Amino acid sequence: MRISVEHLGETLTVMSNDPITISEILSRLEIHPSTVLAVHGDTIVPHTSSISSDIELELIIVSSGG
């Protein structure tokens, strides 16, 4: 399956033959999970969600300060 990920104006692609979690996708892309929210359409997708078919995701940067 093909997972397209829009991040910082780029479209990145992860290919997988088996179901894969959002966390695993972020790991493959070397993106720290605490820095982004994964969004599909208008829905925030938990990082524990398993993807088992082609999908397009958008990563929204989460920033916090103190």
VMD Tcl script that draws the C-alpha trace (Angstrom):
set ca {
  {0.00 0.00 0.00}
  {1.02 3.60 -0.53}
  {0.84 6.20 2.23}
  {1.27 9.78 1.02}
  {2.23 12.26 3.72}
  {2.15 16.03 3.24}
  {4.67 17.70 5.53}
  {6.28 21.15 5.32}
  {5.07 21.64 1.75}
  {6.43 18.31 0.53}
  {4.64 15.08 -0.27}
  {6.50 12.11 1.17}
  {5.66 8.49 0.41}
  {5.88 5.38 2.57}
  {5.27 1.98 1.03}
  {4.25 -1.05 3.10}
  {3.02 -4.55 2.32}
  {1.62 -4.98 5.83}
  {-0.59 -2.81 8.05}
  {1.43 0.01 9.60}
  {0.75 2.49 12.41}
  {1.07 6.24 12.13}
  {3.94 6.00 14.65}
  {5.78 3.57 12.37}
  {5.22 5.86 9.38}
  {6.64 8.81 11.31}
  {9.62 6.71 12.38}
  {10.37 5.75 8.77}
  {10.20 9.42 7.82}
  {12.40 10.36 10.81}
  {9.74 12.73 12.18}
  {9.42 12.84 15.97}
  {5.78 11.94 16.84}
  {5.42 14.60 19.55}
  {5.98 17.36 16.97}
  {3.04 16.62 14.66}
  {-0.63 15.70 14.44}
  {-1.67 13.35 11.65}
  {-4.83 14.47 9.83}
  {-6.96 12.63 7.29}
  {-9.61 14.89 5.76}
  {-10.92 16.84 8.76}
  {-10.11 14.14 11.30}
  {-7.09 13.91 13.59}
  {-5.79 10.34 13.43}
  {-4.19 8.90 16.60}
  {-0.59 7.78 16.16}
  {-1.63 4.28 17.29}
  {-4.03 3.92 14.34}
  {-3.24 1.10 11.92}
  {-3.27 1.87 8.21}
  {-4.09 -1.04 5.90}
  {-4.87 0.64 2.57}
  {-3.67 3.55 0.42}
  {-4.19 6.85 2.20}
  {-3.22 10.51 2.09}
  {-2.30 12.16 5.39}
  {-1.34 15.69 6.32}
  {1.02 16.41 9.20}
  {0.27 19.53 11.23}
  {3.18 20.89 13.26}
  {2.45 21.18 16.95}
  {4.46 23.79 18.78}
  {4.50 24.58 22.43}
  {6.48 27.00 24.45}
  {7.11 27.86 27.99}
}
mol new
graphics top color blue
foreach p $ca { graphics top sphere $p radius 0.5 }
foreach p [lrange $ca 0 end-1] q [lrange $ca 1 end] { graphics top cylinder $p $q radius 0.2 }
display resetview
